[in-house]
Each structure stands twice: as structure tokens, then as C-alpha cells.
Amino acid sequence: MKARPAIVYSVLRVLAFLVPFAILMLLPVFQELYWLAAIFAALIGLSLSILFLRRPLAEATADLGKPRELRRPLGADDAEAEDAASGD
């Protein structure tokens, strides 16, 4: 059974935050200023996710868009749908 790409992406994003946070908390300066360690870990996690998690993000968004494609009627493009809705 293959894991859903959205779950994989979410777990990787959480790890991208928790690993730098744990490393920063090992430093004596950040043990007293835990909120500063959280801010730095968030910035590091954001940078890591932008650099390394493009493919999991693309897979997750494609997987989330599949149900919407299935609900769309076959052969109906946007212009036809707008004309039908406006009564022209």
C-alpha cells in the first residue's frame, strides 16, 4: 500500500522543523531562549522544504487535485460552462 503523498509531504515538513529545532536546543544559548530557537528552526525548515521538497509537494498537489478532475464532466470546457450558466 502506497502512502498518500500529502501525508509524506507533511511528515517531511515536520521533520524539517523538528531536526533543526532539536539541534539548536542542544546549544546553551537556545536553552534559555527556546522561542528564538523555534524561529530559527522555522526559517531553516522553510528553506529546506523550498530547496529539497519540490517533488513531494508536486506529488501532493497532484494527488489532491485528482478527485476534482474526476468530478468534471467529460468534454465540457470552461467557455461552454460559462455560456450555459449565463443563459446565452
C-alpha positions in Angstrom: 0.0 0.0 0.0 1.4 3.3 -1.1 1.3 6.2 1.4 -0.6 9.3 0.3 1.8 12.0 -1.0 0.1 14.7 1.2 1.0 12.6 4.3 4.5 12.0 3.2 5.0 15.8 2.4 3.5 16.7 5.8 5.8 14.4 7.7 8.9 15.7 5.8 7.9 19.3 6.6 7.5 18.5 10.3 10.9 16.8 10.3 12.4 19.8 8.5 11.4 21.8 11.5 12.0 19.3 14.4 15.5 18.3 13.4 17.0 21.8 13.3 15.0 22.7 16.5 16.5 19.7 18.4 20.0 20.6 17.2 19.5 24.3 18.2 18.2 23.2 21.6 21.5 21.4 22.3 23.3 24.8 22.2 23.4 26.5 25.6 22.3 29.9 24.3 19.0 28.5 22.9 18.1 26.5 26.1 17.1 29.7 27.7 15.7 31.4 24.6 13.7 28.5 23.2 11.4 30.9 21.3 14.4 32.1 19.3 15.4 28.5 18.5 11.8 27.9 17.3 12.0 31.0 15.0 15.4 29.9 13.6 14.2 26.3 13.2 11.1 27.5 11.3 13.3 29.6 8.9 15.7 26.7 8.4 12.8 24.3 7.9 11.2 26.6 5.3 14.5 26.9 3.5 15.0 23.2 3.4 11.5 22.5 2.2 11.8 25.0 -0.6 15.1 23.5 -1.7 14.5 19.8 -1.3 10.8 19.1 -1.1 9.6 20.3 -4.6 8.9 16.8 -5.9 6.9 15.7 -2.8 4.9 19.0 -2.9 4.2 18.5 -6.6 3.0 14.9 -6.0 0.9 16.0 -3.1 -0.9 18.8 -5.0 -1.4 16.5 -8.0 -2.9 13.8 -5.7 -5.2 16.4 -4.1 -6.4 17.6 -7.5 -7.4 14.1 -8.8 -10.9 14.0 -7.2 -11.7 17.4 -8.8 -10.7 16.1 -12.3 -12.9 13.1 -11.8 -16.0 15.2 -11.0 -15.6 17.4 -14.1 -17.9 16.4 -16.9 -16.1 15.0 -19.9 -16.0 17.2 -23.0 -17.1 20.4 -21.2 -14.6 23.2 -21.4 -14.8 26.5 -19.4 -16.3 28.6 -22.2 -19.2 26.2 -22.7 -19.9 26.0 -18.9 -19.9 29.8 -18.7 -22.3 30.1 -21.6 -24.6 27.6 -20.1 -24.6 29.3 -16.8 -25.4 32.8 -18.2 -28.2 31.5 -20.5 -26.6 32.6 -23.8 
